[in-house]
Every structure is written in structure tokens, then in C-alpha cells.
Amino acid sequence: MRKASALYLFSLCLLLVFLGLFLSSCGKSAEKEEKEQGGENVVNVYNWGEYIDPEVISLFEKESGIHVVYDLFQTNEEMYPVIEAGAVRYDAVCPSDYIIQKMMKNGLLRELDYDRIPNIREIGEEYERMCAEFDPGNRYTVPYTCGTVGIIYNKGMLDALGVPYPTKWADLWDPRLKGEILMQDSVRDAFMVALKKDGSSMNTVEDQELDRARDELIRQKPLVQAYVVDQVRDKMIGGEAAVGVIYSGEMLYIQGEVEGSGMDLEYVIPEEGTNLWMDGWVIPKNAPHWENAEKWINFLCRPDIAKKNFEYITYTTPNEGAYRLLDKSYTENKALFPDMGELLKKGEVYRYLGEAEEAKYNKRWKTVKVS
């Protein structure tokens, strides 16, 4: 009987140990789930890769006591269905202009309370005007970064070819540049070049204008070395092409890479006008911690934080307080900080056109690619 009792007690102890481990594990899982989705001191952030200084996240957590759960997306098109489905509920998301407009149209965003985001005063008036192009009244978006699309060119290579330095989109149809042109492998960016060249809006849905742009891209195609995206930067640094269509934010990195090499790479915004793009912070309508999201956005608008982010990301900051803190080597760089007043006269912001109208672009783009 004593032996049976001892065996019973031993079994009971083992059961209690395993039960304790199980409950501890469940507790940790529940704690982790609460921390990432349901806890009060958390903010779930969804952003592009390499689009924030990691130290900024640590500073926010230290100052606010709010834990940041940080997830990444690669494209607007990858991000959108995640927010639309709502299975994973984010508090702060950083999409681009036309996708923000689409999210607004489909009721996916929460209107911001600017009394809770006082640092919004640091955003420049011209950038607010730009934001209002896709978010009338600036009700849903706080600008984060912005820039232009222009032409990067290698002065030495163009000199050798006897080709003048480009000043307009039409220069990318110069037959002397055969095999030396890099175009963006993007339907809207490619059509923007052809549309602006001929004086049309890059948001047009007129069939005649789109047909003309399609035909111009087909006519240009024998001159194009490649349709690429990020590779424009690397190919230009490597001296593999004379000209390319590129985003302005790449120029600071490029200039740093070729410094001292004797290679002279310049950036120009074409005379016909170009795309002015903007990425901004928004709060999904189903955000579980929208108050923390507003604290997060307000923190990012603080001039010293916006400056820190700019120096890490190198895309134009719309934050005037941060601009005043920057070295002249940045502020006098026209690729990074062009004359916004002039740009707004000819430049345009991409708009969400609707599924049927976007299909017009996609259909014609397929024709260009297979021609």
C-alpha cells in the first residue's frame, strides 16, 4: 500500500509538472498574441522594407512605452489585399498616393484626429497641397516621403556619343541612344513618360491618348536596352547605360557610390513635367490601437526624428522642421529638394483610376512588352 501510494504521489507530481509547463506555454503564447494584436501598449506597423531608421523604432518604444510590431511589404499591390481582407489588423500603414485613394474609396481608412497629431504643423504647405491631390481635405494621410521621376544621365558617355544632355522626355526617343536607354518596367511609369512627352495627363483614360502613348513606346522600344526597376541604379553606377528613368531618391546613394571615380552622373526633371509621388501614413478603419497609431505618426513628424529618417532613407522629407536641421549638402541638392512651386505647375500625382480604367493601361502595356 505504501508502494502504491508512493507511485501515486510520484505520478501526481509528474502530472503537475507537465500541467505547469503546459499552462506556462499557453500563457506565453497568449501573452505573445496579446502583445502583437490585442495589448494596449502596442502598435502594429506595416511599411516598406528599409523605409525607416531602425533606431527610430527603438526611440519610440523607449519614449512612449509602446511596443512596435513591425511588418514589411514590397509593393502597394501586395499590401492592399492584406488590409482589405482584415484578417491581420494593422494600426499604421504607409502606402503610396494612388493606393491611399483606392483605400479611401473603398472605406478602408479611419479619419485622422489632428488634435492628437500636433506635429502635423511641421509638414510644408506645398506638400499638403500635393497630398490633397489624392486625399482632398487631407483627412486620412500624413505625408512621410515624396519625390519625382526623372532622367539620370552619364555626361561622359553622352559626350562620347555626341548627344546633348537631356532636358525633356522626348530626348529618350533620340536614335543616337540606341541600346543606351533604361526604362522603368512599370505600366504607369512607362506610360507617364510617353503621355507627358506628348502633352497628355499621366492620369488620362482617353483611348486616343493611350493609343498614341502605346504606339510611342513601341516606336521607342528598339532604342531601349532594358525595362528594369531597381537595376537602373546599379546599371548606371556600373556605366552600362547612358540614360535611364529613375526615382529621385536614388540619386543620393548613386552620387555617393561614384564619388571620386571620375564618373559624372546627373539628374534632370524633364521640361514637360513628371510624376510627383508621395508615400504617407494612414490608419486602417479596423485598427485595434488607433490611438497608438496617432502617437506613432506624431512621433515620426517630430523634426529631429524626421531628420534622422531622411538621412537613413534619403528620400525627400516633406517635414520643414527637419529640412531646417539638414546640412546644405542635402538642401542644395536639387534632385532631393527641387522647387516644389514650379513642379506643382506641371507635375502630377498618380490617381486611382478604377479597375476598368486601369485595365486600359494594362492591356496596352502587354502589347508594348510583346512587340
C-alpha positions in Angstrom: 0.0 0.0 0.0 2.9 2.3 0.8 4.5 1.4 -2.5 1.3 2.2 -4.4 0.9 5.4 -2.5 4.4 6.4 -3.4 3.8 5.6 -7.0 0.6 7.6 -7.0 2.4 10.6 -5.4 5.2 10.3 -8.0 2.7 10.2 -10.9 0.8 13.1 -9.4 3.9 15.2 -9.2 4.8 14.4 -12.8 1.3 15.4 -13.9 1.5 18.7 -12.0 4.9 19.4 -13.6 3.7 18.8 -17.1 0.5 20.7 -16.4 2.6 23.6 -15.2 4.7 23.6 -18.3 1.7 23.4 -20.5 0.0 26.3 -18.8 3.2 28.3 -18.9 3.5 27.6 -22.6 -0.1 28.6 -23.2 0.4 31.7 -21.1 3.4 32.7 -23.2 1.5 32.1 -26.4 -1.4 34.1 -25.1 0.9 36.8 -23.9 2.6 36.9 -27.3 -0.7 37.1 -29.2 -1.9 39.8 -26.9 1.3 41.7 -27.3 1.1 41.6 -31.1 -2.6 42.1 -31.6 -4.7 42.9 -28.5 -2.5 44.5 -25.9 -3.0 48.2 -25.1 0.7 49.1 -25.2 1.4 48.0 -28.8 1.2 49.5 -32.3 1.1 47.2 -35.4 3.0 48.9 -38.2 3.1 47.8 -41.9 5.7 49.5 -44.0 8.1 49.2 -47.0 11.5 47.5 -46.5 14.4 49.7 -45.4 12.0 52.6 -45.0 12.7 53.7 -41.5 15.9 54.1 -39.4 15.7 51.1 -37.0 16.9 53.3 -34.2 13.7 55.4 -34.6 11.6 52.4 -33.6 13.7 51.9 -30.5 13.5 55.5 -29.6 9.7 55.5 -30.0 9.4 52.4 -27.8 11.7 53.9 -25.1 9.9 57.3 -25.0 6.3 56.1 -25.3 6.4 52.7 -23.6 4.5 51.3 -26.7 5.9 48.1 -28.3 6.2 48.2 -32.1 5.2 45.1 -34.0 6.8 45.8 -37.4 5.9 44.0 -40.7 7.1 44.6 -44.2 5.6 44.7 -47.7 7.3 45.0 -51.1 4.7 46.6 -53.2 1.4 48.5 -52.8 -0.3 45.7 -54.6 0.9 43.2 -52.0 -0.2 45.4 -49.1 -3.7 46.3 -50.3 -5.4 42.9 -50.2 -3.9 42.3 -46.7 -5.6 45.4 -45.4 -8.8 44.7 -47.4 -9.1 41.2 -46.0 -8.8 42.5 -42.5 -7.5 39.1 -41.1 -4.4 40.9 -39.8 -5.3 44.2 -38.3 -2.7 46.9 -38.6 -2.7 50.2 -36.8 -0.4 52.3 -39.1 0.3 51.6 -42.8 2.5 53.6 -45.3 1.1 53.2 -48.8 1.6 55.4 -51.9 -0.7 58.1 -53.2 -2.9 56.3 -55.7 -3.4 53.3 -53.4 -4.4 55.6 -50.5 -7.0 57.0 -52.8 -8.2 53.5 -53.6 -8.3 52.6 -49.8 -10.4 55.8 -49.2 -12.8 55.0 -52.0 -13.4 51.5 -50.6 -13.9 52.7 -47.0 -10.8 51.1 -45.6 -9.3 54.1 -43.7 -10.0 55.9 -40.5 -10.2 59.7 -40.5 -7.3 61.2 -38.5 -7.7 63.4 -35.4 -5.1 66.1 -35.9 -5.6 67.4 -32.4 -3.8 64.2 -31.5 -1.1 64.7 -34.1 0.2 68.3 -33.3 3.4 67.8 -35.2 1.5 67.8 -38.4 2.3 71.5 -38.4 5.8 70.6 -39.5 4.6 69.4 -42.9 5.2 72.0 -45.6 2.2 73.7 -47.2 3.2 72.7 -50.7 3.4 69.1 -49.6 -0.1 69.3 -48.1 -1.3 70.7 -51.4 0.3 67.7 -53.2 -1.3 65.3 -50.7 -4.7 67.0 -51.3 -4.5 65.8 -55.0 -5.4 62.3 -53.9 -6.7 63.0 -50.4 -9.0 66.1 -50.6 -9.0 67.9 -47.3 -6.0 65.9 -46.1 -8.4 63.8 -43.9 -6.7 60.5 -44.0 -3.0 61.0 -44.8 0.1 62.4 -43.1 3.0 62.8 -45.7 6.1 60.7 -45.0 8.3 60.8 -48.1 8.0 62.1 -51.6 9.9 62.6 -54.8 9.9 62.8 -58.5 10.6 60.6 -61.5 13.3 62.0 -63.9 16.2 61.2 -66.1 19.6 60.2 -64.9 22.4 60.6 -67.4 26.1 59.9 -67.7 27.7 63.1 -69.0 30.9 61.3 -70.2 29.0 58.7 -72.2 26.7 61.2 -73.8 29.8 63.4 -74.8 31.3 60.4 -76.4 28.1 59.7 -78.4 27.8 63.3 -79.4 24.3 63.5 -77.8 23.2 66.6 -75.9 22.3 66.3 -72.2 18.6 65.5 -71.9 16.1 68.2 -70.8 12.8 66.6 -71.8 11.2 63.2 -72.1 11.3 63.5 -75.9 15.1 63.2 -75.7 14.6 59.5 -74.9 13.5 58.9 -78.5 16.8 60.1 -79.9 18.0 57.3 -82.3 21.7 58.0 -81.3 20.8 56.5 -77.9 20.0 53.0 -79.3 20.9 50.4 -76.7 21.7 53.1 -74.1 18.2 53.7 -72.6 16.9 52.2 -69.4 13.1 52.4 -68.9 11.1 51.6 -65.9 9.4 48.2 -66.0 6.2 49.7 -64.7 3.0 50.3 -66.6 2.1 53.6 -65.1 5.7 55.0 -65.1 6.4 53.9 -68.7 3.1 55.4 -69.9 3.7 58.5 -67.9 6.9 59.2 -69.9 5.1 58.8 -73.2 2.0 60.7 -72.2 3.9 63.7 -70.7 6.1 63.8 -73.8 3.1 64.5 -75.9 1.4 66.9 -73.5 -1.2 64.5 -72.1 -2.1 63.9 -68.4 -0.5 60.8 -66.9 -3.9 60.1 -65.4 -5.8 60.2 -68.7 -8.3 57.5 -69.6 -8.9 58.7 -73.1 -8.5 55.8 -75.6 -6.9 58.0 -78.3 -4.3 59.4 -75.9 -3.5 56.0 -74.5 -3.2 54.5 -78.0 -0.8 57.3 -79.0 1.3 56.6 -75.9 1.3 52.9 -76.6 2.5 53.5 -80.2 5.2 55.9 -79.0 6.5 53.3 -76.5 6.6 50.7 -79.3 8.5 53.1 -81.5 11.0 53.7 -78.8 11.5 50.1 -77.9 14.3 49.3 -80.4 16.3 52.1 -78.6 15.7 50.6 -75.1 18.4 48.4 -73.6 16.1 47.1 -70.9 13.0 47.6 -68.9 14.1 47.4 -65.2 13.3 48.8 -61.8 15.9 48.8 -59.1 18.6 47.8 -61.6 18.6 51.3 -63.1 20.7 52.4 -60.2 23.2 49.6 -60.4 23.5 49.7 -64.2 24.1 53.5 -64.2 26.7 53.1 -61.4 28.4 50.4 -63.5 28.5 52.5 -66.6 26.3 50.1 -68.5 23.9 52.7 -70.0 24.0 56.4 -70.9 20.5 57.4 -69.6 17.7 56.0 -67.5 14.3 56.8 -66.0 14.8 56.8 -62.2 13.3 57.9 -58.9 14.9 61.0 -57.4 15.5 59.3 -54.0 18.1 57.0 -55.6 20.4 59.9 -56.5 22.0 60.5 -53.1 23.1 56.9 -53.0 24.3 56.9 -56.6 26.3 60.1 -56.1 27.9 58.6 -53.1 28.9 55.4 -54.9 30.5 57.2 -57.8 32.2 59.9 -55.8 35.9 60.1 -56.7 35.6 57.7 -59.6 35.6 60.4 -62.3 32.1 59.3 -63.4 29.7 62.2 -63.6 26.0 61.2 -63.2 23.3 63.9 -63.2 19.6 64.0 -62.7 17.1 66.2 -64.5 13.3 66.7 -64.2 12.0 66.9 -67.8 10.5 70.2 -69.0 7.2 68.6 -69.9 6.5 67.8 -66.2 6.6 64.5 -64.3 5.1 62.3 -61.6 5.2 63.7 -58.1 4.8 60.8 -55.8 4.1 60.6 -52.1 4.0 57.9 -49.5 2.0 58.7 -46.4 0.9 57.2 -43.1 -2.7 56.1 -42.8 -4.7 54.3 -40.2 -6.9 51.4 -41.3 -10.6 51.6 -40.2 -10.3 48.4 -38.2 -7.1 49.4 -36.4 -7.2 47.9 -32.9 -4.9 50.6 -31.4 -5.6 53.7 -33.4 -4.7 56.0 -30.5 -1.2 54.5 -30.5 -1.0 54.8 -34.3 -1.6 58.6 -33.9 1.2 58.7 -31.3 3.4 56.8 -33.8 2.7 59.2 -36.6 3.1 62.3 -34.4 6.5 61.0 -33.3 7.6 60.5 -36.9 6.6 64.1 -37.7 8.9 65.4 -35.0 11.7 67.4 -36.8 14.7 65.6 -35.1 13.1 62.2 -35.9 12.1 63.1 -39.5 15.7 64.3 -40.0 17.1 61.0 -38.7 14.8 59.1 -41.0 15.7 61.2 -44.0 19.4 60.6 -43.5 18.7 56.9 -43.4 16.1 56.6 -46.3 17.5 59.5 -48.5 14.1 60.2 -50.0 12.8 63.8 -49.8 11.2 64.7 -46.5 8.1 67.0 -46.5 8.9 68.0 -42.9 10.0 71.6 -42.9 11.4 71.4 -39.3 13.6 68.5 -40.4 14.7 70.4 -43.5 15.9 73.3 -41.4 18.1 70.9 -39.5 19.8 69.4 -42.6 23.2 70.2 -43.9 23.4 72.3 -47.1 24.9 69.4 -49.0 21.4 67.9 -48.8 19.2 71.0 -49.1 21.0 72.4 -52.1 20.7 69.1 -53.9 18.0 69.7 -56.5 17.4 66.1 -57.1 16.3 65.8 -53.4 14.7 69.2 -52.9 13.5 70.7 -56.2 11.4 73.8 -56.5 8.1 72.4 -55.5 6.2 75.5 -56.6 7.4 75.0 -60.2 6.9 71.3 -60.0 3.3 71.6 -58.9 2.5 73.6 -62.1 3.5 70.8 -64.5 3.8 67.8 -62.3 1.0 65.4 -61.4 0.3 62.9 -58.7 -0.9 59.4 -59.7 -4.6 58.9 -59.1 -6.5 55.7 -58.7 -8.4 55.3 -61.9 -10.7 52.4 -61.1 -10.4 48.8 -62.2 -11.9 49.2 -65.7 -9.7 52.2 -66.5 -6.6 50.6 -65.2 -7.3 47.7 -67.4 -6.9 50.0 -70.4 -3.3 50.7 -69.4 -2.6 47.1 -68.6 -3.9 45.9 -72.0 -1.8 48.3 -73.9 1.3 47.7 -71.8 1.1 44.0 -72.7 1.1 45.0 -76.3 4.2 47.1 -75.8 6.1 44.3 -74.0 5.4 41.7 -76.7 6.1 44.0 -79.6 
